[in-house]
Amino acid sequence: MQIISTNIGKSTAISWNGQQTTTGIYKYPVHEPLLLEDESVARDTISDRKVHGGIFKACYLFSADHYPYWKEKYPELEWNWGMFGENLTIEGLDESKMRIGNIYKMGNALVQVTQPREPCFKLGIKFGTQEILRQFIDHGFPGTYVKVLEIGEVKKGDTLELVKESESTLTVQQFYTLLFSRTKDIDLLKLAIANDALPPNKRERLKRYL
């Protein structure tokens, strides 16, 4: 896996249900390295820290491999890396194989895979339709957030080197499917609840399905 773009965003004003708010989803590529800090990416914009940023969502990774699928679906849009609000566009990232809890070295930062991205209305605003939320869920390749275990810089061309594979077999894609499934797979539920790389609040909410 290799970083092919580093992206940050500025605060952008948007309107939703008659109210004004802001978003940092309008990311754009930058040529300089990004500093991954404890709870965010330096110089990036996080408009709502209730749902973005923090220990378990410090940096968002999305796979370059999925761009052709979405470009074909939305050919009228102006495309560039960072389109999905990701800080790092990664070539070769596969959510169906990447385990939650995996630890990677990239640049001189050390990160741990924590949870998939759950789409919200701001993605719909960027794409010009809220229909993309269901499409994004159904596609099943949401990218992943990471926790920063060691603060460091990453740049275009850096690779993701697996330092330690999670003992849990739960993949990012499996957990993503579990979140949106009406009927919860009991074995996946147990894997998720036991995986301490996931945010505690998510694990607690899943316990009610057992």
N, C-alpha and C positions, 0 to 999 in steps of 0.2 A: 504494500500500500504506500502511496506517495502523495504528498501534498502538492496539488497543482495550482492552488490559488489561496491567498490569505485575504480575508474580507472583513471590513468594518462598515458601520453605518452611522449616519447622522440622524438626529431626531427629526421626524417628518410629521407634519400635522395632517390628520385625516378626520373624516366625519363618519360617525356610525350611529344609526338610529336617531338622527337629529342632534347628536351631541358631538362636540369637538374633543379629540384626544390626540395622542401622539404614538408613534411607533418607531422602532429601530430596525424593522425588517428590511428596509431598503438598503441592503448591503452592496458594496462595490469593491472590486479588487484593489489592493494596495501593493506596492513593490517592496516595502520595507517589512522586516520581521514583525510578528505579533508577540507581545508579552502576555503569557497566560498567567493570570493572578489567581488568588485563592477562590474568588467568587465571580470573576468576570474576566473579559479580555480588555487589556488597557486600550484606551482611546475609542472603544466601541460604545454604542448607545444602548442602554437598557431602559425602556420607557416605563415598564411595569414590573417592579421587582417581586411582586407577588407570584408571578408566573414565569419569569425569566431571571437568569442569573442565580447566584447563590452557590453553595457548596456542590450540590448535585446537578447544577446546570451552568457550570462556569463557562463552558465553551461548547458550541454546536458544530458537529461534523456531518456533512452530507456527501453522498457518493456522486462523483462525476459520471459514473456508469449509467445513472438513471436519467441524465439530462436528455438523451435522444428520445426517450419515451415521452417526456413532457413537452419537448419542442415540437414533436409531431402532433401532440394534442392541442397545443396552443401556439401555432405558427405565427400568429399575428403579433405576439408580444416581442418586445426588444430584449434579447437574451444576452446574459453575461453571467460569469461565475458570481455566486452569492445570491442567486435568484430566489433561493428558498430561505434566505435569512441566515445561511450558515457562515460561521467564521472561517472554517476550513473546508475547502472542497477537496475530497480525497479520491484518487483513482484507485480502484480495486477494493473499496470498502463494500462488504457484503453482509447485510444485516441478518441473513439467514444462517450465517456461519459464525459471526462475531458473538461471543458470549458476554452477557452482563457480568461484570466483575473482572474482565480481562484488563491487564495492566500493560501499557505501551510506553516506550520511550520515543519521543519525537522532538527533534531539535535537542535542546538541553532541558526540556520539560518532561515530567513523568505524569501520566494521566491514567485514570481508570474509567472504563465504560460504566455508565450508571443507568440511563433510561432513554427510550425513544422520544422523539419529538411528537407531541400531540397537537394537531393543527387547530388554529383558532380563526376568528373572523378576519384578522389582519392579513392572513395569507390569502383569504378570499378577496379582500380589497386590492391587494397587490396584483392578483391575477384577473381581476375584473368580474369575478363571479364566485359566489359562496358555494357553488357546486363542486369546486375543487376540494372542499373539505372531505366530502364523501369519497371523491375520487382518490384523494391522498390516502385515506384510510384503507380503501379497497385495494390499492396498489400494493401495500404492505412493505414498502421500503422507505421508512421515515427518517433515516439518519439517526444519529445518537448524540446525546449529551455526554460529557465527561466531567469527572471530578479531577481537579489539579492536585496531585500528591506532592509534586515538587515544582515550584514556580520556575518558569523558564521561557526562552524565546523559541519560536518556530518560524520557519520561512518556507517559501516555495522551493520544492525540490527535496525537502526533508522527507524521510521515510518513517513509517510507523513500525517499530520493532517490538514484537511481543516479548515482554519481560517475564510475565507470569500469566498463564492461562487460568481462568476461573475454574474452581473445582465443580461449580454448578454447570450443568449442561444447558441451562436456559439461555437461549439466544435473544438478541434484540428483537428480531422478528416475531419469535414465539410470544414474548411478553407483550409486544404491540398488539398482536392478534388477541391475546387474552384480555387486554384492557377493553377492547371493543366488542367482544363476543357476548351475546346474550346468555348463552349456555357456557359456563366456565369449565374448562378441562381441569379436573381435580388434581391430576399429576402436575400440571403446569402451575396451578395455584400453590401447591406445596413447595415446588421449586422456587417460586417467586417469594413466598413468605419467608423462606429460609435463607434467601440471598441478601446478605447485609450490604451489598453494593447498591441496592435499591434504596430510595428514600424511605425512612421509617413510616411516614404518613401513608404512603402508597401500600406498603406491606400491611399496615393495620386495617386499611379499608378493604383489602382483599380477604381478610380473615372471615368476614361475615358470609362469604360464599361457601365456606367449608361446612 
